[in-house]
Amino acid sequence: MKILVISDSHGNNLYLNRAIEQAGTFDYFLHLGDLEGSEHFIETFVDVPKVMIAGNNDYYIDAEPEAEVDLDGHHIFMAHGHQYHVYTGVEYLREEAQRRGADIVLYGHTHVPYMEQTEDMLILNPGSISLPRQTERIPTYAMIELKEDGTVEAALYEVK
């Protein structure tokens, strides 16, 4: 199963659309918040199961600030990240994911891509699709593949 992971689109759908096209075929779509209107675009143009959570700038969206999803034997915990102080690191987020029994934890908010994979947990921030803050300032997204043997492969991609 292939999962497209996006965060922090902030209503700018140009790079969101490019990422969707660039990603090709995927089976599930996850957005980690700060949609600010992108939810309407996603509902219209993404024709796979999807989960979208609210970020700290999503004042008028009907979405929860966190979600848990079970897919192919994996427990995914999604949070925008601001509620776990991710600007100072991922320790609070990791502890919460462990408490919830998650083996995949996804967050946004910092607009900087991050990936840490150990034997028992993947922690992933796909960066921002519209307002990137890493040195190169290139919009990014992530793809996660849940393999039949139970392993997880993840990669970060720059939007072309």
C-alpha positions in Angstrom: 0.0 0.0 0.0 1.3 3.4 -1.0 0.4 6.5 1.1 0.9 10.1 0.0 1.7 12.4 2.9 1.3 16.2 2.6 1.4 19.0 5.1 1.1 22.7 5.4 -0.5 23.6 2.0 -2.0 26.8 3.4 -4.6 27.1 0.6 -1.9 27.1 -2.1 -2.9 24.3 -4.4 -0.4 24.8 -7.2 2.4 22.6 -5.6 -0.2 20.4 -4.0 -1.5 19.5 -7.5 2.0 19.0 -8.8 2.8 16.7 -5.9 -0.3 14.6 -6.5 0.6 14.3 -10.2 4.2 13.6 -9.5 3.4 10.9 -6.9 1.6 8.8 -9.5 -0.5 6.0 -8.2 -1.2 5.8 -4.4 -3.8 4.1 -2.3 -4.3 6.5 0.6 -3.8 10.2 1.2 -2.9 11.9 4.5 -2.8 15.7 5.1 -1.2 16.8 8.4 -2.9 20.2 8.8 -2.8 23.9 7.9 -5.0 23.2 4.9 -6.6 26.7 4.9 -9.0 25.8 2.0 -7.0 23.0 0.4 -9.5 20.5 1.8 -11.9 21.5 -0.9 -9.3 20.9 -3.6 -8.4 17.5 -2.0 -12.0 16.4 -1.7 -12.5 17.2 -5.4 -9.3 15.8 -6.9 -8.1 13.0 -4.7 -10.0 9.9 -5.4 -8.6 7.5 -2.7 -9.4 7.2 1.0 -8.1 10.2 2.9 -7.6 11.6 6.3 -7.1 15.3 6.9 -6.4 16.9 10.3 -6.6 20.5 11.4 -3.4 22.5 12.0 -2.9 25.6 14.1 -4.1 27.9 11.2 -7.2 25.9 10.4 -9.8 28.0 12.2 -12.8 27.1 10.0 -12.2 23.5 9.0 -14.3 20.6 10.3 -11.5 18.3 11.2 -9.9 16.9 14.4 -6.5 18.1 15.5 -5.2 14.5 15.6 -6.0 11.2 14.1 -5.1 7.5 14.4 -5.3 5.2 11.4 -4.8 1.5 11.1 -3.5 0.3 7.7 -2.1 -3.1 6.8 -1.1 -4.0 10.3 0.4 -0.6 11.1 -0.9 2.0 13.6 -0.4 5.6 12.4 -0.6 8.6 14.7 -1.1 11.9 13.0 -0.7 15.3 14.7 0.0 18.7 13.2 2.8 19.0 15.7 2.4 22.4 17.4 0.7 20.7 20.4 3.9 18.6 20.9 6.5 21.4 20.7 8.1 20.0 17.5 10.2 23.1 17.0 12.3 21.8 19.9 12.5 18.2 18.7 10.3 15.1 18.4 10.6 13.7 21.9 7.1 14.7 23.1 5.7 13.4 19.9 7.6 10.1 20.1 6.4 9.6 23.7 2.8 10.2 22.7 3.1 7.8 19.8 4.5 5.1 22.0 1.7 5.7 24.5 -0.8 5.2 21.7 1.0 2.1 20.3 1.8 3.7 17.0 4.7 2.5 14.8 4.3 5.4 12.4 4.0 9.0 13.6 3.4 11.8 11.2 3.5 15.6 11.8 4.0 18.9 10.1 4.0 22.5 11.4 7.8 23.2 11.1 7.7 23.3 7.3 11.0 21.4 7.3 11.2 17.8 6.2 12.3 15.3 8.8 12.6 11.5 8.8 13.8 9.1 11.5 13.3 5.4 11.1 14.2 2.8 13.7 13.2 -0.9 14.0 10.1 0.0 15.9 9.0 3.5 14.7 9.0 5.8 11.7 8.7 9.5 12.6 8.1 11.6 9.5 7.5 15.3 8.6 6.9 15.7 4.9 7.8 19.4 5.1 5.6 22.1 3.5 4.0 21.8 0.1 3.6 25.6 -0.1 5.9 27.5 2.3 9.1 25.4 2.7 11.6 26.6 5.3 14.6 24.3 4.8 17.7 25.8 3.2 16.7 25.1 -0.4 13.1 26.3 0.1 11.7 23.6 -2.2 8.2 22.2 -1.6 8.3 18.6 -0.4 6.0 15.7 0.3 6.5 12.1 1.4 5.5 8.6 0.2 5.2 5.7 2.6 5.0 2.2 1.3 3.6 -0.5 3.6 5.1 -3.8 2.3 3.4 -7.2 2.3 6.2 -8.5 4.6 5.2 -5.9 7.3 8.2 -3.5 6.6 7.8 0.2 6.1 9.6 2.2 3.4 9.4 6.0 3.4 10.9 8.7 1.2 10.9 12.4 0.9 10.4 14.1 -2.5 10.9 17.6 -3.9 8.1 18.9 -6.0 9.4 19.5 -9.6 
